Amino acid sequence: MDDPQVALVTGASRGAGKGIALGLAAQGLTVYVTGRSKSAASATLRGELLPGTLDATAEAINAAGGQGVAIPCDHADDGQTKQLFERVADEQGRLDILVNNAAFIHEQLIDPGGFWEKPLELASILDVGLRSAYVASYYAAPLMVAQDRGLIVFTSSFGGVCYMHGPAYGAQKAGLDKLAADMAVDLEKTNVAAVSLWLGPLLTERTDIVLRHRGEQYDDFMLRAETPQFNGRVIHALAADAKLSEKSGQTLITAELALEYGITDAGGKQPPSYREHLGEPRQPHPARVI
């Protein structure tokens, strides 16, 4: 596959999405980023303001060597998502990479207690996180199929197979893995690939706050955490892989892909895979029922 030129990363005001966008920007891409915080941050966690806006992400993309385009989008609104892809098509005439990263993360996600003891709103991750990824992919696929190339990425985690943060979070991650597997079947006669990527623990604005409040729970784990930019570089290498089609439909672990592509994180660190500790991707059965 030729080097990608245009990417879109959803949920990129901060966190994983912002870092992935910066990792792609460092490769010289035009990167569209979406989110709800355009010029002023409003999200909070544990009573603290979560820093990060779309405008700041776009500026950082430009500084990193790419071209940033910030587009406010509430991915709970299908109409806004449709308009987003119409704009990308009008302005660029192409889309090489879609990173489905937008997700609703409730403040009490990591609190102790049964799912019935927490707010019902935790289930909103199945709307903005799973359904929204389907909708974005729905509008990206025609662009990619028409140009006969493209990569659709779902940012998932080991929570797709092990217990992690409760059933809503786990169902969302498992659902993303299945979206990649089944979309790849529909896309197999094209040069468009769909993959789900398991990211490791990430160094983000959100984890900074969590560690200040719950450090005793995660300190050891975070010593080997990844930067989101590391994952952006892995995604770029994956999109440029001449054998990308062989990976389509798979759930892949970014730390393992990094070894394959010779990518290290900041300071030359090689993030570990947690396959032995947290589980390995499920292999879809080859049967097809049309």
C-alpha positions as a printed NumPy array, in Angstrom:
array([[  0.   ,   0.   ,   0.   ],
       [  1.258,   3.502,  -0.808],
       [  1.988,   5.873,   2.042],
       [ -1.268,   7.281,   3.448],
       [ -1.915,  11.002,   3.088],
       [ -5.186,  11.815,   4.874],
       [ -6.391,  10.494,   8.234],
       [ -9.376,  11.139,  10.463],
       [ -9.196,  10.464,  14.195],
       [-12.414,  10.673,  16.189],
       [-12.396,  11.714,  19.832],
       [ -9.119,  13.611,  19.597],
       [ -9.504,  16.615,  21.891],
       [ -7.195,  14.826,  24.303],
       [ -6.004,  11.387,  25.352],
       [ -5.48 ,   8.474,  23.017],
       [ -7.077,  10.234,  20.058],
       [ -4.885,  13.315,  20.343],
       [ -1.723,  11.269,  20.731],
       [ -2.576,   9.017,  17.787],
       [ -3.249,  12.11 ,  15.676],
       [  0.172,  13.505,  16.633],
       [  1.852,  10.206,  15.803],
       [  0.284,  10.329,  12.334],
       [  1.126,  14.017,  11.937],
       [  4.803,  13.259,  12.542],
       [  4.658,  11.241,   9.311],
       [  3.449,  14.306,   7.405],
       [ -0.242,  13.44 ,   7.096],
       [ -3.209,  15.775,   6.928],
       [ -5.143,  14.771,  10.032],
       [ -8.781,  15.628,  10.67 ],
       [ -9.728,  15.457,  14.329],
       [-13.156,  15.464,  15.955],
       [-14.497,  16.037,  19.422],
       [-16.902,  18.248,  21.334],
       [-14.392,  20.6  ,  23.001],
       [-13.375,  22.934,  20.178],
       [-11.752,  25.902,  21.885],
       [-12.642,  25.528,  25.563],
       [-12.298,  22.422,  27.714],
       [-15.352,  21.532,  29.795],
       [-14.982,  17.848,  30.682],
       [-14.087,  17.041,  34.284],
       [-12.811,  14.027,  36.2  ],
       [-12.711,  13.754,  39.989],
       [-13.551,  17.442,  40.183],
       [-10.605,  18.435,  37.984],
       [-10.84 ,  19.939,  34.509],
       [ -9.656,  17.566,  31.79 ],
       [ -7.359,  19.694,  29.625],
       [ -7.506,  19.509,  25.866],
       [ -9.398,  21.015,  22.948],
       [ -9.696,  20.341,  19.23 ],
       [ -8.052,  23.644,  18.366],
       [ -5.075,  22.806,  20.575],
       [ -4.818,  19.366,  18.956],
       [ -4.859,  20.885,  15.466],
       [ -2.095,  23.32 ,  16.464],
       [ -0.037,  20.459,  17.864],
       [ -0.549,  18.485,  14.64 ],
       [  0.813,  21.428,  12.646],
       [  3.79 ,  21.716,  14.982],
       [  4.482,  17.984,  14.63 ],
       [  4.812,  18.232,  10.849],
       [  1.294,  17.482,   9.657],
       [ -1.706,  19.575,   8.731],
       [ -4.423,  19.642,  11.369],
       [ -8.1  ,  20.217,  10.693],
       [-10.386,  20.464,  13.724],
       [-14.071,  19.688,  13.197],
       [-16.473,  19.741,  16.156],
       [-18.649,  16.629,  16.016],
       [-20.929,  14.922,  18.493],
       [-20.71 ,  11.3  ,  17.409],
       [-24.02 ,  10.587,  19.11 ],
       [-25.574,  12.531,  16.212],
       [-25.543,  10.548,  12.952],
       [-26.265,  13.694,  10.96 ],
       [-23.152,  15.425,  12.245],
       [-21.087,  12.335,  11.436],
       [-22.447,  12.251,   7.887],
       [-21.594,  15.94 ,   7.4  ],
       [-18.087,  15.278,   8.712],
       [-17.33 ,  12.748,   6.   ],
       [-18.96 ,  14.887,   3.327],
       [-16.559,  17.683,   4.295],
       [-13.524,  15.396,   4.159],
       [-14.623,  14.195,   0.709],
       [-15.171,  17.762,  -0.532],
       [-11.875,  19.088,   0.811],
       [ -9.57 ,  16.124,   0.192],
       [-11.306,  13.787,  -2.229],
       [ -9.827,  10.89 ,  -0.293],
       [ -9.476,   9.286,   3.125],
       [ -6.685,   6.821,   3.817],
       [ -7.067,   6.111,   7.537],
       [-10.05 ,   6.275,   9.87 ],
       [ -9.283,   5.792,  13.567],
       [-12.488,   5.131,  15.507],
       [-11.536,   6.347,  18.962],
       [-14.472,   8.453,  20.206],
       [-16.081,   6.925,  23.285],
       [-18.189,   8.014,  26.232],
       [-16.17 ,   7.395,  29.403],
       [-18.157,   7.869,  32.592],
       [-16.374,   9.293,  35.622],
       [-17.342,   6.238,  37.711],
       [-16.103,   3.682,  35.193],
       [-13.241,   2.492,  37.399],
       [-15.024,   2.816,  40.751],
       [-15.581,  -0.391,  42.744],
       [-19.012,  -1.992,  42.821],
       [-21.363,  -4.007,  40.644],
       [-22.721,  -2.607,  37.4  ],
       [-26.161,  -2.21 ,  39.014],
       [-24.627,  -0.032,  41.715],
       [-23.246,   2.488,  39.255],
       [-25.119,   5.002,  37.073],
       [-26.99 ,   3.531,  34.121],
       [-25.207,   6.138,  31.976],
       [-22.13 ,   3.891,  31.895],
       [-23.951,   2.008,  29.138],
       [-23.665,   5.088,  26.915],
       [-20.291,   3.73 ,  25.778],
       [-22.352,   1.348,  23.647],
       [-23.749,   4.387,  21.823],
       [-20.71 ,   6.653,  21.608],
       [-17.968,   4.081,  21.403],
       [-19.555,   1.148,  19.589],
       [-22.525,   2.323,  17.529],
       [-20.729,   5.554,  16.664],
       [-17.776,   3.563,  15.302],
       [-20.154,   1.618,  13.064],
       [-21.677,   4.859,  11.764],
       [-18.311,   6.497,  11.085],
       [-17.104,   3.383,   9.267],
       [-20.358,   3.332,   7.278],
       [-19.565,   6.763,   5.869],
       [-15.824,   6.168,   5.474],
       [-16.114,   2.897,   3.567],
       [-17.557,   4.355,   0.306],
       [-14.7  ,   6.879,   0.127],
       [-12.103,   4.184,   0.622],
       [-13.692,   1.638,  -1.686],
       [-13.946,   4.248,  -4.457],
       [-10.217,   5.024,  -4.201],
       [ -9.423,   1.292,  -3.853],
       [ -7.401,   1.71 ,  -0.649],
       [ -7.852,   2.512,   3.01 ],
       [ -7.63 ,   1.379,   6.604],
       [-10.403,   1.429,   9.208],
       [ -9.056,   1.144,  12.762],
       [-10.931,   0.523,  16.003],
       [ -9.073,   1.375,  19.218],
       [ -9.856,  -1.529,  21.537],
       [ -8.188,  -3.212,  24.494],
       [ -7.605,  -6.443,  26.375],
       [-10.944,  -5.669,  28.037],
       [-12.522,  -7.37 ,  25.034],
       [-11.615, -10.772,  26.515],
       [-10.887, -10.218,  30.226],
       [-12.918,  -8.49 ,  32.92 ],
       [-11.959,  -4.822,  32.77 ],
       [-13.968,  -1.904,  34.166],
       [-17.281,  -3.774,  34.062],
       [-19.632,  -5.287,  31.48 ],
       [-20.461,  -2.165,  29.45 ],
       [-16.783,  -1.401,  28.811],
       [-16.052,  -5.052,  28.018],
       [-18.993,  -5.355,  25.635],
       [-17.894,  -2.229,  23.79 ],
       [-14.367,  -3.526,  23.297],
       [-15.523,  -7.   ,  22.266],
       [-17.99 ,  -5.343,  19.899],
       [-15.244,  -3.324,  18.23 ],
       [-13.229,  -6.486,  17.656],
       [-16.261,  -8.099,  15.995],
       [-16.93 ,  -5.016,  13.864],
       [-13.416,  -5.299,  12.445],
       [-13.802,  -9.023,  11.783],
       [-17.131,  -8.736,  10.013],
       [-16.432,  -5.511,   8.117],
       [-13.323,  -7.207,   6.732],
       [-15.54 ,  -9.914,   5.236],
       [-17.623,  -7.308,   3.426],
       [-14.459,  -5.497,   2.309],
       [-12.435,  -8.524,   1.238],
       [-12.815,  -7.883,  -2.506],
       [-11.507,  -4.348,  -2.088],
       [ -8.156,  -2.962,  -0.983],
       [ -9.709,  -1.601,   2.193],
       [ -8.775,  -3.23 ,   5.495],
       [-10.448,  -3.166,   8.895],
       [ -8.565,  -4.006,  12.094],
       [ -9.116,  -3.723,  15.824],
       [ -6.086,  -2.687,  17.864],
       [ -5.495,  -3.496,  21.502],
       [ -3.626,  -0.578,  23.039],
       [ -1.776,  -1.007,  26.298],
       [ -2.128,   1.295,  29.32 ],
       [ -1.692,   4.871,  28.094],
       [ -0.112,   8.019,  29.481],
       [ -2.892,  10.575,  29.01 ],
       [ -4.475,  13.56 ,  30.727],
       [ -7.105,  11.239,  32.156],
       [ -4.592,   8.798,  33.622],
       [ -2.659,  11.701,  35.151],
       [ -5.734,  12.567,  37.206],
       [ -6.552,   8.94 ,  38.001],
       [ -3.044,   8.326,  39.294],
       [ -3.303,  11.305,  41.617],
       [ -6.512,   9.895,  43.119],
       [ -6.016,   6.117,  42.749],
       [ -2.265,   5.777,  42.285],
       [ -1.917,   2.813,  44.614],
       [ -4.125,   0.806,  42.253],
       [ -2.301,   1.564,  39.002],
       [  1.202,   2.878,  39.766],
       [  3.085,  -0.35 ,  38.981],
       [  1.028,  -0.966,  35.84 ],
       [  1.674,   2.54 ,  34.504],
       [  5.45 ,   2.266,  34.811],
       [  5.382,   0.467,  31.459],
       [  2.6  ,   2.525,  29.911],
       [  2.603,   3.612,  26.284],
       [  2.394,   7.106,  24.867],
       [ -0.568,   7.526,  22.494],
       [  1.877,   8.882,  19.893],
       [  3.529,   5.461,  19.853],
       [  0.22 ,   3.965,  18.749],
       [ -0.151,   6.591,  16.02 ],
       [  3.19 ,   5.582,  14.577],
       [  2.163,   1.927,  14.67 ],
       [ -1.078,   2.75 ,  12.837],
       [  0.857,   4.627,  10.155],
       [  3.198,   1.671,   9.642],
       [  0.232,  -0.672,   9.455],
       [ -1.516,   1.49 ,   6.831],
       [  1.65 ,   1.578,   4.715],
       [  2.247,  -2.184,   4.985],
       [  2.23 ,  -3.813,   1.559],
       [  0.715,  -6.9  ,   3.184],
       [ -2.02 ,  -5.023,   5.048],
       [ -4.765,  -7.101,   3.448],
       [ -3.423, -10.189,   5.242],
       [ -4.142,  -8.505,   8.581],
       [ -7.638,  -7.288,   7.703],
       [-10.292,  -8.557,  10.098],
       [ -7.817,  -9.332,  12.853],
       [ -7.58 ,  -8.033,  16.38 ],
       [ -3.952,  -7.023,  16.832],
       [ -1.854,  -5.868,  19.771],
       [  0.005,  -2.634,  19.054],
       [  2.993,  -3.585,  21.229],
       [  3.456,  -6.713,  19.106],
       [  3.016,  -4.794,  15.837],
       [  5.672,  -2.357,  17.036],
       [  8.175,  -5.206,  17.272],
       [  7.249,  -6.329,  13.768],
       [  7.71 ,  -2.823,  12.344],
       [ 10.75 ,  -1.865,  14.436],
       [  8.983,   0.913,  16.342],
       [  9.916,   1.993,  19.854],
       [  8.273,   4.449,  22.208],
       [  9.768,   7.603,  23.718],
       [ 13.292,   7.108,  24.988],
       [ 13.678,   3.884,  23.029],
       [ 11.305,   2.02 ,  25.335],
       [  9.673,  -1.138,  23.973],
       [  6.177,  -1.42 ,  25.496],
       [  5.257,  -4.977,  26.499],
       [  2.354,  -7.059,  25.271],
       [ -0.032,  -8.213,  28.003],
       [ -1.161, -11.285,  26.069],
       [  0.006, -13.747,  28.744],
       [ -1.501, -11.758,  31.615],
       [ -4.78 , -10.447,  30.197],
       [ -5.645, -12.773,  27.336],
       [ -5.307, -13.048,  23.595],
       [ -7.612, -12.012,  20.751],
       [-10.452, -14.353,  19.915],
       [-10.285, -16.015,  16.535],
       [-13.549, -15.75 ,  14.573],
       [-14.978, -18.989,  13.237],
       [-14.586, -19.233,   9.448],
       [-18.264, -20.106,   8.908],
       [-20.318, -17.514,   7.026],
       [-24.084, -17.249,   7.143],
       [-25.378, -14.85 ,   4.509]])
